[in-house]
C-alpha cells in the first residue's frame, strides 16, 4: 500500500518535496497546507485538496512532510504529533534546544515518529568514505574544510551566524555519522572577513571533542573567493593506520537534491512500515542541532562549551515552558544525553 503524505509548506523547499513524492513508488500526495492559501492552491495544482491549517486535512494523511521555514518547524511538528501523524521534517529540527527537547518528549508521549531529513547522509560518496575509515581503525582526528562564496541575497545575508546556523549542521551531522560517536565539548571562533557581503559572521573555525577522544575540526567560509570546495567540503580522517580522504564528490557526480531527499523519504517510509527507528529520528538529531547551537554559544562567549551543560540548561527551560504532559516526560529522563541516546 502507498502511504499518503500531507505537505506543509509550499515554498521552494516544498516544491522539491513535491518532486520527491511524485518520484516515489511508496507515497502519494494527499494534500498541501500553507498559511498562504494561494501558494497552497498553486502547489496542489487541482490534483489534491489544499488548506491553510493542517487539522483541516489531517484525516486524509498517513504522515506529514514539514517543508516550512525554520521558524515554523516547532508549531507544525507539535500539531502533527498531537494529531497522531508521524513527521518527516527539514533541518534544523527547531530554532532552539528547549523546543527540540519538547518535540523529543512529545514524540515519546504520543508514540509517533518524528525524523529530520538530514539528506546529506545519502550523498553518493559518504558511505564509501565511512567504509574507508572503518578499515583503518580508530579515528584520532576528522577534519572538514568548506570554502564557497554563494551570493544568496535575502535572509541569509542578514543572519548573525549564517554559516553556522544555515550550513554547518550538514557537516556536523555527517561527522556524527562517520565517527559513530557523540560530541562533548566545542570551541568555536566565528568571524566576518572584511570583504564579506554578509552582515553576520560568514566564516568559522570549530574544534569538537567527541566522547571517544576523537577531535573533529571544521574550518569554513561562505564568502570565499577564488577556490571552491564541493558543497560537502573536503574531508580527512587521520588514524594510526593511515589517512582516508574524500573531496565530497569522489564517487562521481554529486548527488542531486532530488536523489538525496528521495532517499531520506524512502528510509522514513521503511521506518513507518517496519517500526525500525531511522538514524535521524528526533532524539538523535537533537545532538546535531546541539553541535550548531553550542558552536554559536562558544563563538559568542569566546569560551569552550560543554555540550551537556547546554543540554541541561535547555532541559530546565523545556520543562518550564512545556504543557504538563510533556513536562512529565521530560522530568522522567535520567539525563538529557541518556534519554537522547537510549530512547533514540
N, C-alpha and C positions, 0 to 999 in steps of 0.2 A: 504493500500500500504506500502511496505517496503521502507525505506529510504536508499540511497546509501552513503556510507562513504568512503572518501579517508583517509587512514592512512599515516601520515607524521612522519617518524622516525621508522626505522626498527631494533632498538637495543633491549635490554632486556625488557624495558617497552612496546615497540611496540609489542613484542611477547604476552605480557599479554593482550593487547588490541585486538590483532587478535583473541585470545580465547574468549574474551567478545563479539566481533562482531559475531563470529561463533555460540555462545550460544544464541544470541538474536533473537527472532521471528520477530523483527521490523526493523532490519538493515541487509543490505548485503554489503559486501566489494566491492568497485568499483575499487580501485587502491591503489598501495603502492608507496610512494615517499621517497627517501633518497638520500642525497648527494653522498653516496657510492652506485653506481649503482649495484654492485654485491650483496650488502646487500638487496637492494630493490627487486632485482630479486629473491633472495632466499625466502624472505618473501612473495612475490606474488605467488611463487610456481607454476607458469604456469597457475594459475586459473584466474588471473586478470592482466590488464596492470600494468606496473611499469614505473617510471620516476625519474629523478634527480631534477626536478623542478615541483612545484605544478601547475603552469599555464598550463603545458602540458596535464594534466588530469582533470583540473577543470571542464570542460564541462560535465563530467560523474558523478559529485557528487552533493549530496544534502547538505552535510556538511563535515567538516574536523575534524579528531581526531589528535591533536598535541601531539605526544609522543616523541618529540625530547629532546635533552639535554637542561637544563635550559637556557643556553646562547643563544639558537636559538629560544626561545619562542616568543620573540618580533617580529622578522622578519617574522616568519611563520604566526603568527596570523594577523599581519598587512597586509600581502599579501593576506591572505584568505578573510579578511573583505573587502578589496578593490575589490576582485573578487565577492563579494556578497555572500560568503559562511559562514554560521554560523560555530563557532569553539567550540569544547569541548577540553580544554587544560589540561595538567598536571600542578601540582603545582611545583615550585612557578609560579605565574602569569607571572612575569618578573623578571629580575635581579635587577631593580631599581624602585623607586616610580615614577619618571618622565615618564618612559616607561609605567608603569601601568596606569597612568592618561591619557597618549596619547591614549592607546588602549580603555579606557573607552569612551573617546571623539569620537574616530573613530567608535566605536560601535553605538554611538548615531547618528553620521553623516551618516553612511551607513544604519541605521535601521536594523542592522544584529546582531543576538545574539552571544555573547561570554560568555561562562561559564567555570569555573575551576573545575576540578574533585577532590574536597576535599572528597575523597572516605571514609574517616574515619567517616563522618557524617552518614554513613549507616552501622556502626557496630551494631551487634545484640542487645547489651545491652544499647546503648546510649539513644535511645528514651524512654526506660523504666526508666532510671536514670533521664531523664528530667521530666518525669511524676511524679516520686517520689518527686523531688524538687518542682514542681508546687503545690503539695499537702501540702507543708509546708509553703508556703508564700514567702515573700521577702527574698532574699539571702543577708546575711551580708558579707560572705567570701566563696570563692570557691578555692580549692587547688588541685594541681596535683603534685604527686611525681612520677618521672620517673627515673629508675635506671637499666641500662643494660650495657653490655660490649662487643658489637659486634666488630669483627675484619674484617672490610670490605676490607682493603687494598685499593689501588687506590686513586682517587682524594679526597675522604672524609678525609683521614688521613693527607692530606696536606693543607686542608682549614684553614683559620684563625679562623672561628667560625663554626666548623662542626655541633655541636649540635643545635645551634640557627638557622643556615641557612638551614640545611638539614632536621631537625626533628621537631623542636619546633612548626612549623606552624600547624601541625596536632592538637596539644593540644590547641594552641591559637584559631584556628578556632572552635574547639569543645567548648571552653569556651564561645565564642560569641553566639553559638547556644544554649548552656544551659542557659545562662543568658538573652537571648533576649535583649542584650544591647551592647553598643559600648565603646571601650577604650578611655580614655582621657589623661592618664599620665602613665609613667613607670619608675621604677628604676631597673637596672639590674647589677648584678655583675657576670661576666664570668671569669673563671679561668681554669687552666690546672693542675690537680694533678701531683705530681712528678713521679708517676708510669705510667702516661698516655702514650699510644703508638701513640697519635695524635700530630701533630705539633702545631695545634691551640688549642683554649680553648674548651675542651670537657665537661665542667661542667658549670652550671649557676644557679643562683637564681634570679628570677624576680618577682616584685610585680607591678601589674597593678591596677590603679583606673579606674572604669567604670563610665559612666555618672550617673547612679543611686546612686553612692556612694559605691557600692559593690567593694570589693577587690578580685583580682584573683592572687594567688601565684603559681609560677611554680618553682619547685626545682628538678634539673635533672642532670644526669651524663651519658655519653656514654662510660665511662671507669670504670664502677663499677664492683667489683668482689665479689662473694660470695652470692649475693641475687639479683634476677631479678624481677622487676615488670613485668606486662604484657606490650606488645608493646603500649597499650593505656595509661599505667600508672595507678596509684591508685588515686582515686578522692574522695573528701569530699565536701559537700555543707552544710554550717552552717547557720541556721535560728533561729528565736526566738522560733519556734515550734518544733525544733529538728534538727537532722543531717541526711542527706542522704549520702550513701557511695556506691561506685562502684569500683570494682577491675579491670575493663577493660575487664573481661571475664565472668562477673557474670551471663549472660544469658545462659551460656553453653559454648561450644567450640567457640573460637574466630572466627569471620567471616573470610573467606578466601579472598585473594586479588581479585580473580575472582568474588566472590559474591559482594564485595563492589563496584568494578568498573562497574560490570554489573548493579547494582542498580543506580549508577551515570549515566550510559548510558541511562537507561530507563527513568529517570527523565528528561534528556536532550531531548530525543525523544518526550516525552509528551509535553515539552515546545514548541518544534517546531510545533507540531500538534495543540496545543490548544491556543498558544500565551501567556500562563501563564509564568511568569518570575521565573526561578529557584532560590533557595536561594543562590547558589554560582555563580550567574551572576557576570560579571566583576566588576560592581560598588561596590557591597557589598564585594566581595573578596579582593578588594584593602585594606580594613581595616584589614583583616587577615595578609596580607603582611606587612602592616604598623606596626602591632604589632611586627613582627620579626625584621624589619629594625630599628624601634625605640629602641628595646631592644639592638640591636647591637650598635646603636649610644650611648645609655646610658652606656653600658659596656666599650666602647672606651673612653668616656669622663669622666666617674666616676660621672656623674651628672644625676639627673632626666630629663626626656624628655617629653615635652608636644606634644601629637600626632598632634594637629592642627598646631603647629609651623612647624613640619617636613612636614606636608601635604602642607602648604603654600609655603615653600621653594621648594618643588617638583613641585608645580603648576607653579611657576615662571620659573623654569628650563624647564618644559614641553612646555610652551608657546614659550620660546626662541628657542627650538630645533625642534618644530613641523612644518610641512608644513602649508601653510596659511589656508587651510580649517579646519584642526584640531585645529590650534591655535585660530581660530574664535570661535569654540565651547567652548574651554577652557576658553576664555575671557568672555563668556556669563554665566559662572557658578556664582551664587550668593556668594558661598563659596565652598571650596572643600568638606567639610563634608556635606553641604546641597545638593550638586549635587550628591554625592555618595548615600545618603540616600533617597532623593526624587526620583531621576531617577532610582536608584537601586531598 
